[in-house]
Each structure stands twice: as C-alpha cells, then as structure tokens.
C-alpha cells in the first residue's frame, strides 16, 4: 500500500481544499496520471499519482485538507485493498472502536472514514451491523438524503479558501486604517479620453493601479514584505493585485511590474482578468507575486470600504463608489464635483501613520492632476507618441 500525501503547494497556506477527484474511487491509475484537484488560497492545481495502483480515496470532494496529509491509498491489487478494508486494526487501542451504547465495532479504516464525513453514532447504528467496515461507511455516505430532510448549503471551495486567507490576515497582521477623499473627476475624464484614443477600456481602477505602482520609489515601505525574523524585504518592482469577482468567487490577479505599463495596457489586462474570473481559468502565475493589493468597491452608493491585508503583503487599498457632491468654488459658487474615498489598511509593524498619510496624499494629487498618467510604455512607437500628445 502506498499513501498519497499532499505536497506543499503554497508556502503561505496552512490548509487547502480538495476540489475534486480526477480518478474514480476504486479505479486503477497509472504513475503520472492526474489524481486530484487541490485549491490553495491562490489557485487550483492538479496532483499526479506517484505510482501505479488501485485508488482508494479517504476524503470527499470539497473536504478541507493540509500539506502532508494522506488523502488516498494506492493498492497493488484488488486483494490487497479488500484485505485493508476488512481487517480490524492489530492494536486494540488504536483499532476497532466501540460505538457508544451500541455494542458495535468499526475497523480502523471505517472509523477514519466515518470521522472524515462527520457521521454520527446514530447514523452508524442505523446500518444494523455488529462489525462495520469501510465499505459499509462508503455505502452510507452515498445514500441520498431523506425526502424533506433539512439540508445545509456548504460553502464553495473558493469561498473557504478566501475565508482561510481572511482568518490568517486577522490573526497575524496588526492593521491600521486611513482614508482619503479624492476629487476623481479629472481622472474619470482622462479615462474617457484614453478609451476613445486607444480603444482599451481604461477605467479609474486602471489609473489607480498605475498611480500606486508609480509611488514605489517614494514609499518603499508600503510595498515591502515582513519576514519571520523581523527583517523587512524591499520590493524591486511594484506588482499590484486587483480584486475581481465576476460572480464565481473572489480572485486577486496581479498586474506585474505595473509601472512599466501604460494605462491602456493595464486596462487590457483587467479586461482579461474579468473574463478569466467568470470562467475560472486563471494560471497560478497570474495570481502570485503581488506586493500590494487594490480592492474596488465601486457599486453605486458604496462610499467607504476597508480591505484586508493579504499575508505576505504590507498594505491594501480600497476604492469606493463615486459620490457626486456640490461644493463652492473659489468665488463661492456651487459646483458639482465627483469624489471617491481611498481606504488604506496597513501593517502597523512596518508602516506608521505618517508614512500612510504621505502615501495617500501622493495618490490623491496624482489622481486629481492625472495628465502624467497618459504617457507610458505602449505596444508601438506610434501609440507611444499618441499617449504623449496634449489631450483635447
């Protein structure tokens, strides 16, 4: 018998989700054949079989799991598997366990399987057997629920992965918050002009991504990574993650080296991210490497939002919805202006309030006078010249 153990797929995760088995329980598999899909906090990844054999799974689809955990066994023959299923444990203390008050015993494999599926003693008694084997438990698990019985809705694998990251962030990062009110009218106008000019769907989010990336030289601590030994590791380039939810779960794809891209190129990446979020087709490299994150909360009426700082990062920004307000101009006349609030959450072990305020102040100035964002690295020389032309 060979145990199938999960490798370490993401060094930042203490737990994974077993999304689905790619080979059927009891089927013969070959070495190198994909066995199971595992979901980390970043992406989904297939785990291949390390040997030939008959697959005996120990966890169901959607189960929580962890690095190094045995999730299945591989048996050389059907006889070897049958012997494993039927044989009680050799050590009475670790083997068949009496079911409370019922005078029943379970094989070691049956007890492990029952615990994994959360079966109660009453459910096991309902089998009507004095010795319960793993095959009996499997049959019980596969029974349809009684008609009319109340059923709960289990969280999706993607949502449980999000929950694990949020829990780890809240547990380990002493976060502080700050907010800035930004007149985003000029930035929105620029985005519209660049949409017409480039054909790309340039948005306020794209302008913010580029603005954030441009702040790295002046504010390196907000992009740094705090290591376990207390060392702060600087970031050589700005890799900006952006939260995307197209109704199929939350993803945080990364705009790598965002300062080297034009806002049109960033816009094209974001458009692709939304499509991949809807289809769930991200590659692992598209979801890794970020050193800061932006969470858009641009639904109308949503003004403030407080993001979380992902483990391994120091800061996260939120962008609220547009709030149109009347303000008085320099002559005391009412004027309609478009405002949005930037929310900054930062790891207070690395960043102090003064640094956070300075970062927000620079972002505010960049978005309120955004002409410099029109220039950048385009795909060809003509596009580069266009980007540098005066705006109408």
ZIPEKA-V679743 format. One record per backbone hydrogen bond with DSSP energy under -0.5 kcal/mol. NH is the residue of the N-H (numbers start at 1). CO is the residue of the C=O. Records with the same first field share a line. If there is no record, write none. Layout:
NH: CO, CO
//
This chain:
2: 74
4: 72
5: 3
6: 69
9: 7
13: 10
16: 65
17: 39
18: 63
19: 17, 37
20: 37
22: 35
23: 35
26: 55
27: 24
29: 53
32: 49
33: 30
35: 47
36: 47
37: 20
38: 36, 45
39: 17
40: 38, 43
45: 38
47: 36
49: 33
53: 29
54: 75
55: 27, 53
56: 73
58: 71
59: 71
62: 18
63: 60
65: 16
68: 6
69: 66
71: 4, 69
72: 4
73: 56
74: 2
75: 54
81: 77
82: 78
83: 79
84: 80
85: 81
86: 82
87: 83
92: 90
94: 91
95: 91
97: 106
99: 104
102: 99
103: 99
104: 99
105: 130
107: 132
111: 107
112: 108
113: 109
114: 110
115: 111
116: 112
117: 113
118: 115
119: 114
124: 120
125: 121
126: 122
127: 124
128: 125
132: 105
133: 131
134: 85
136: 133
137: 133
138: 134
139: 135
140: 136
141: 137
142: 138
143: 139, 140
149: 146
154: 152
160: 156
161: 157
162: 158
163: 159
164: 160
165: 161
166: 162
167: 163
168: 164
169: 165
170: 166
171: 167
172: 168
173: 169
174: 172
175: 173
176: 346
178: 344
180: 342
182: 180, 340
184: 182, 338
185: 338
188: 184
189: 185
190: 186
191: 187
192: 188
193: 189
194: 190
195: 191
196: 192
197: 193
198: 194
199: 195
202: 200
207: 203
208: 204
209: 205
210: 206
211: 207
212: 208
213: 209
214: 210
215: 211, 212
216: 213
219: 215
222: 219
223: 220
224: 220, 221
225: 233
227: 225, 231
230: 227
233: 225, 231
234: 232
236: 234
239: 237
240: 238, 255
241: 239, 292
242: 253
243: 294
244: 251
246: 249
251: 244
253: 242
254: 286
255: 240
256: 254
258: 238, 255
260: 257
261: 258
262: 377
263: 373
266: 262
267: 263
268: 264
269: 265
270: 266
271: 267
272: 268
273: 269
274: 270
275: 271
276: 272
277: 273
278: 274
279: 275
280: 276
281: 276
286: 283
287: 284
291: 239
292: 239
293: 315
294: 241
295: 317
296: 294
297: 319
302: 299
303: 301
307: 305
310: 308
313: 310
314: 291
316: 345
317: 293
318: 343
319: 295
320: 341
321: 297, 302
323: 339
324: 322
325: 337
327: 325, 335
329: 333
332: 329
335: 327
337: 325
339: 323, 337
340: 182
342: 180
343: 318, 341
344: 178, 342
345: 316, 343
346: 176
347: 314
348: 174, 346
350: 347
351: 347
356: 352
357: 353
358: 354
359: 355
360: 356
361: 357
362: 358
363: 359
364: 360
365: 361
366: 362
367: 363
368: 364
369: 365
370: 367
372: 369
373: 370
374: 371
375: 372
378: 376
384: 380
385: 381
386: 382
387: 383
388: 384
389: 385, 386
//
